[in-house]
């Protein structure tokens, strides 16, 4: 899914973006934008689910929960 945004303004280390036709306001780290980006520039962002990262995060959460439960049973 591609999202079109315009850089509305910069506030210190943050950029205020207006997303889509609805102009939803989002605060974004300025350092995550191209260095040449300026107020009024349009940018395109592509959003997609990272299945591998999702699986890895779930496995880590399950591992941590198991570790906590085991510690509670011991003491």
Wavefront OBJ file of the C-alpha trace (Angstrom):
o trace
v 0.000 0.000 0.000
v 1.423 3.366 -1.008
v 0.658 6.484 0.983
v 1.170 9.988 -0.351
v 2.143 12.647 2.184
v 3.180 16.274 2.117
v 5.682 17.774 4.529
v 3.645 20.472 6.229
v 6.402 21.846 8.460
v 9.445 21.053 10.547
v 9.486 21.433 14.317
v 13.021 20.891 15.531
v 13.933 17.261 14.979
v 10.397 16.372 13.887
v 8.475 16.749 10.658
v 4.714 17.193 10.537
v 3.308 15.239 7.606
v -0.186 15.397 6.168
v -1.157 11.954 4.880
v -3.578 11.136 2.112
v -6.653 12.962 0.893
v -7.932 13.189 4.464
v -4.744 15.066 5.433
v -4.237 13.067 8.611
v -1.491 14.769 10.613
v 1.459 12.577 11.613
v 4.627 13.564 13.454
v 7.642 11.844 11.923
v 11.356 11.868 12.824
v 13.042 14.388 10.560
v 16.146 12.202 10.320
v 14.036 9.472 8.687
v 13.263 11.699 5.714
v 15.620 12.295 2.798
v 18.184 14.953 3.775
v 17.083 17.220 0.919
v 13.392 17.140 1.961
v 11.788 20.561 2.423
v 8.443 21.905 3.591
v 5.888 21.472 0.825
v 7.599 18.421 -0.671
v 5.427 15.412 -1.426
v 6.773 12.031 -0.410
v 5.559 8.504 -1.021
v 5.699 5.846 1.666
v 5.093 2.175 1.074
v 3.486 0.259 3.929
v 3.664 -3.496 4.125
v 3.599 -6.169 6.777
v 6.971 -7.708 7.602
v 5.958 -11.299 8.239
v 9.423 -12.449 9.324
v 9.769 -9.661 11.886
v 6.257 -10.361 13.180
v 7.010 -14.067 13.649
v 10.334 -13.289 15.350
v 8.710 -10.771 17.731
v 5.959 -13.239 18.674
v 8.526 -15.981 19.311
v 10.570 -13.644 21.513
v 7.468 -12.612 23.490
v 6.546 -16.253 24.022
v 10.104 -17.062 25.125
v 10.107 -14.202 27.629
v 6.690 -15.170 28.994
v 7.819 -18.785 29.422
v 10.951 -17.591 31.228
v 8.914 -15.403 33.593
v 6.436 -18.194 34.332
v 9.257 -20.658 35.039
v 10.893 -18.189 37.450
v 7.579 -17.696 39.262
v 7.139 -21.457 39.682
v 10.648 -21.785 41.146
v 10.278 -19.101 43.759
l 1 2 3 4 5 6 7 8 9 10 11 12 13 14 15 16 17 18 19 20 21 22 23 24 25 26 27 28 29 30 31 32 33 34 35 36 37 38 39 40 41 42 43 44 45 46 47 48 49 50 51 52 53 54 55 56 57 58 59 60 61 62 63 64 65 66 67 68 69 70 71 72 73 74 75
